[in-house]
Amino acid sequence: MIRHILLIKFKAVSTLADIEHIKNLFMAMPEKVEGVASVEWGENDSPEGKNQGYTHSVLMTFADAAGRKNYLPHPEHEALKLVFGPLLDDIVVFDYPI
């Protein structure tokens, strides 16, 4: 299995509706893309103040390296990026095997 972590900083122009739409697109990935085992969506609520402006996260689990390889160029991922990209101020992507 592979964990795929996104830390997301949205642009100030992003509305709550925009963010909810992005969340729904991510949450649908396990049903749409073979190899995506699960998706979690989270909003920062740490009291430490160390999030550096990153407000949301996505934790995806791929069944294996082949699942990640399938997801990255997949049309559903490409469609998500078209909606997601214009709303992003910054993103951190971090993968690791489990």
C-alpha positions in Angstrom: 0.0 0.0 0.0 1.1 3.6 -0.6 -0.1 6.6 1.3 -0.4 9.8 -0.7 -0.7 13.0 1.5 -1.7 16.4 0.2 -1.5 19.5 2.3 -3.5 22.2 0.7 -3.5 26.0 0.8 -6.4 27.5 -1.1 -6.5 30.9 -2.7 -8.4 33.6 -0.8 -11.0 33.7 -3.7 -11.9 30.0 -3.0 -15.5 29.8 -1.7 -16.8 27.2 0.7 -18.8 25.8 -2.2 -15.6 25.5 -4.2 -13.9 23.6 -1.4 -16.9 21.3 -0.9 -16.9 20.5 -4.6 -13.2 19.6 -4.5 -13.8 17.5 -1.4 -16.6 15.6 -3.2 -14.4 15.0 -6.3 -11.6 13.5 -4.1 -14.0 11.4 -2.0 -15.4 9.8 -5.2 -12.0 8.6 -6.4 -12.2 5.1 -4.9 -15.3 4.3 -6.9 -13.9 5.8 -10.1 -10.3 4.8 -10.2 -9.0 1.3 -9.8 -6.3 1.1 -7.2 -7.5 3.9 -5.0 -8.3 2.1 -1.8 -9.5 5.0 0.3 -9.6 8.8 0.7 -9.8 10.9 3.8 -10.4 14.7 3.8 -9.5 16.9 6.7 -9.5 20.5 7.8 -6.8 21.8 10.1 -7.9 22.3 13.6 -4.5 22.2 15.4 -4.2 24.8 18.2 -0.4 24.9 17.6 -0.5 27.4 14.8 2.2 25.7 12.8 0.2 24.9 9.6 1.8 27.7 7.7 -1.4 28.6 5.9 -2.3 25.0 4.8 -5.9 24.6 5.8 -6.9 21.2 4.3 -5.5 17.7 3.7 -6.2 14.7 1.7 -4.9 11.3 2.6 -5.3 8.8 -0.2 -4.3 5.1 0.1 -3.4 3.3 -3.0 -3.5 -0.5 -3.1 0.0 -0.7 -4.4 2.4 1.1 -6.8 0.3 0.0 -9.7 -2.7 1.8 -8.2 -0.7 5.0 -7.9 0.6 4.6 -11.4 -3.0 4.1 -12.7 -4.3 7.2 -10.8 -1.7 9.8 -11.8 -2.6 9.9 -15.5 -6.2 8.8 -15.0 -8.9 11.0 -16.7 -10.7 11.4 -13.4 -7.5 12.8 -11.8 -6.9 15.0 -14.8 -10.5 16.4 -14.5 -10.0 17.0 -10.8 -6.8 18.9 -11.5 -8.6 21.2 -13.9 -11.1 22.2 -11.1 -8.6 22.1 -8.3 -5.6 23.8 -9.9 -7.1 27.3 -10.3 -8.1 27.4 -6.6 -4.7 26.3 -5.2 -2.3 28.8 -3.7 0.1 26.0 -2.7 0.3 22.3 -2.2 2.6 19.7 -0.6 2.5 16.2 -2.0 4.2 13.4 0.0 4.0 9.7 -0.7 5.3 6.7 1.3 4.9 3.0 1.3 3.2 1.2 4.2 
